[in-house]
Amino acid sequence: VDFSYDIVDAESGANVVGKVGKGILAHGVTSYCPTVVTSPPDVYHKVLPNIPRKKGGTHGATVLGIHVEGPFINKEKKGAHPEQHIKSPLEGMKSVDEMYGPGLSNVSVITLGPELAGSMEVVDGCVKRGVCVSLGHTMAELPQGEEAVRRGARLVTHLFNAMQSFHHRD
């Protein structure tokens, strides 16, 4: 079943969340984080404000908040993400605020590559704001990943996929 839809305003956001929430609940999923992949800022500014957290029930699964998977990922491990929109968060949280806009308040999880310039500042800033940091689409070395975890990163997106292999000495 394809649950991908375009969200352009509050009405389409509510329709999508309702339809997807009901559809996945039928398969036993009670809570989820809708994912928005690497996009230009205008897409995030249009979409993110229109997917609020929502309590679930018999009408559909709970929306825990949005997962933004990109654009702060490594181009070498981009997978299906459009390369022209992949960025490094060079100015830390300022880059995050500018990229996601006012809809950042609806974000619960952000995936980023910890080796990118400015990423550690983003980990710190997201943790302070209560946004869970997930490491993914990365070429990070083990020490970079460990530092991100020490700073508060708690998840991995696509574990052992879209990341480099472990070396036997790691």
N, C-alpha and C positions, 0 to 999 in steps of 0.2 A: 504494500500500500504506500502510495506517495503522499506524504504529509507536507510537501513544500508548497508554500503559497507566498504571494506578494502581499506585503503590508504597506499601506500608503497613508492610513489615518487611523483614528481611534476605532471607528466602526469596523474596518477591515481587520484591525488587530484583534478586536473582541470576537469577530467571526472565526478567524483562524484559530485563536486560542481555544474557543469553544469546540470547534470541529476536531482539531487535533487532540485536545484533552479528552473528548468523548471517545474518539477512535482508539487511542492508546489505552484508555481505561478498560476497554473491552478485551484487551490482551493482558491485563493484569498490572499495568503500569499505573501507580497511584500518584506519582510526583515526577516532575521533569523540569529541565532547564532548556527552553528553546534555544537553539544555536544559530547565531548569525556569523557567517564566515567572512573572511577578508573582503572588504568593500571600501569604496571611497567614503570620505567623511559625510557627504550629503546623504548617502544611504543610511548610515548609522543615525544621523540627526533626524531622519524621517521615520525610521523603523523603531529604534530603541524606546522612544517615549510612548509608543503605542503597544507595548507588551508589558503591562504591569504584572507584579506578583498577584496571584489569585488563588484563593482557597478552593480546594477541590471538594468533591462529594459525588453523589450519584450522577450529577450532570457532567463530570469530567475530572481529569487528574489535576492535582495542584500544580501551579506554576511557581517554582521556587525562585525564579529570577532568570535572567538571560545569561547564556554562555556566549561570550564573544571570543571566537576562535580566530584570532588575527586582528589586525594586520601586523602585529609585532612578533613576527615569526621569521625563521631563517629561509631565505630564498632557495637554498640548496635542499631543503626538506619541505618544500611548499605543497607537494602533492597536487591536489586539484585547485588550490588557491591561486587566484590571478596575480601573477608576479608584479604587474604594473601597480598594484595597490599595496604591496608589502612594504612596510616601513620599519625603521628602528626608532624606539622612543628616546631620541637624542636629548630631549629636554625633560626627561622623567615624567612626572605626573602632569606637567603642562601639555606634553604631547598626548597623553591619554585624554585629558579634558577636552582638548581641541578636536581630537579624532572622534570621540563618542558623543560629545555635546551633552545637553541636559538629560538625555536618556540614560546616562551613566548610573543614575540612581536606581534604575531597574536591573542593573547588571549584578549577578551573583558570582560569576566565575569568568576569569580572563585567562586565556592561554597565551603564553609568550615564550620566546627563546631567551634563556637567562644569559647567553653569551653576547647578546646585542647591547650596543652602547646605550646606557640609560636604564636598562632593565632592572638592575638592583634597586634603583630609586623607585621604580614602578612597583616592585614587590613591596618595599617599605610603605609606599603611599596607599596601595590597595589594602594591605593588611590593616593600616590605620583606619581606613574607611569601611572595613568589614567585607571587602570583596575577596573571595577566595582566588588564589593564584595557582594556576596549573601550568606545568612546564610541558612544552610540546613543540613539534615542528622545529627541532633544534639540532644544532651541531655542537652543543655545549660539551666541554670536557667535564669529567666527574667533579673536580673542585668547584666549577661554576655552578653545577647543579646542587652540590652540597651547600654552597654559600646561599643560594636562593632558598633552600629548605631552612637553613639557620635563620634567615630573615622572615620566614613565614609561609613560603610556598607549600601547599599541602596535597596537590594532585598532580597526575601526569596524564596528558592527553595522548592517546595512541601509544601506550607503553610498548616499547621495542619496535614500533613502526613510526616512520617519519622522524627518526632520530638515529644517530650513529650507533654502531654496535659497541658492546662492552669489550674492553681488552682484558685478557686473562690476568693482568697485573692491577686492574682497577679494583 
